[in-house]
Amino acid sequence: MITKSDLRDLIAEEKGITKKLADEYIETVFNGIEEALKKDDKVQIQGVITFEVKDTKERSGTLKNAKDELVPWSKEAGRKVSVKLSKSFTKEIVGE
């Protein structure tokens, strides 16, 4: 697993900058993505990843509980952030 701190350290070392400055760059990128999504803008980093806010429909159904009884459930309509890796990036990672 790579953490935000790991990214900061990598950027600082690769670009010869301070960790504090690398942190500021990372925060700027994440804040930019967040602000765009709040405005319902799609964020596409060409060849890597796309973020998009999507509406979800109301759903309902039944589940079996531990006693094999059917229990109804429902989920209200809402919104979610969709994250999709580009085909070329995925191919580069998994080699397909």
C-alpha positions in Angstrom: 0.0 0.0 0.0 1.2 3.5 -0.7 0.1 6.3 1.5 -0.2 10.1 1.0 3.1 10.4 3.0 4.7 7.9 0.6 3.6 10.0 -2.4 5.0 13.1 -0.7 8.3 11.5 0.0 8.5 10.2 -3.6 7.7 13.6 -5.1 10.1 15.4 -2.8 12.9 13.0 -3.6 12.3 12.8 -7.4 11.9 16.5 -7.9 14.4 17.7 -5.3 11.9 19.7 -3.3 11.0 19.9 0.3 8.4 17.5 1.8 6.4 20.5 2.8 6.2 21.8 -0.8 5.4 18.3 -2.1 2.6 18.1 0.4 1.3 21.5 -0.9 1.3 20.1 -4.4 -0.6 17.0 -3.4 -3.2 19.0 -1.5 -3.6 21.3 -4.5 -4.4 18.4 -6.7 -6.8 16.7 -4.3 -8.5 20.0 -3.5 -8.9 20.7 -7.2 -10.5 17.3 -7.8 -12.8 17.8 -4.8 -13.9 21.3 -5.9 -14.6 20.2 -9.4 -16.7 17.2 -8.2 -18.7 19.5 -5.9 -19.6 21.5 -9.0 -20.7 18.3 -10.8 -17.7 18.6 -13.1 -16.1 15.4 -14.5 -12.4 15.1 -13.6 -10.4 13.3 -16.2 -6.7 12.7 -15.9 -6.0 11.5 -19.5 -4.6 8.0 -19.7 -5.0 7.4 -15.9 -8.3 8.0 -14.1 -11.7 9.6 -14.4 -13.8 10.9 -11.4 -17.5 11.7 -11.9 -20.5 12.3 -9.6 -23.4 10.1 -10.5 -27.0 9.9 -9.3 -28.1 6.6 -7.8 -31.7 5.3 -8.0 -33.7 4.2 -5.1 -33.4 0.4 -4.6 -35.1 -2.2 -2.5 -35.2 -5.9 -2.1 -35.0 -8.7 0.5 -32.2 -10.5 2.2 -32.1 -13.7 4.2 -31.1 -13.3 7.8 -29.3 -15.8 10.1 -32.7 -17.5 10.7 -33.4 -17.9 6.9 -36.1 -15.3 7.2 -36.6 -12.8 4.4 -35.9 -9.3 5.6 -36.8 -6.3 3.4 -34.3 -3.6 2.8 -34.2 -0.3 0.9 -31.8 2.4 0.0 -32.8 5.9 -0.9 -31.7 7.6 -4.1 -28.6 9.6 -3.7 -25.3 10.5 -5.3 -21.9 8.8 -5.4 -18.5 9.5 -6.8 -17.6 7.1 -9.6 -13.9 6.3 -10.2 -12.8 4.6 -13.4 -9.3 3.7 -14.5 -8.5 4.2 -18.1 -8.1 1.1 -20.3 -4.5 1.9 -21.2 -3.6 2.4 -17.5 -5.3 -0.8 -16.5 -3.6 -2.7 -19.3 -0.2 -1.3 -18.2 -0.8 -2.5 -14.7 -2.3 -6.0 -15.3 -0.7 -6.6 -18.7 -3.8 -7.6 -20.6 
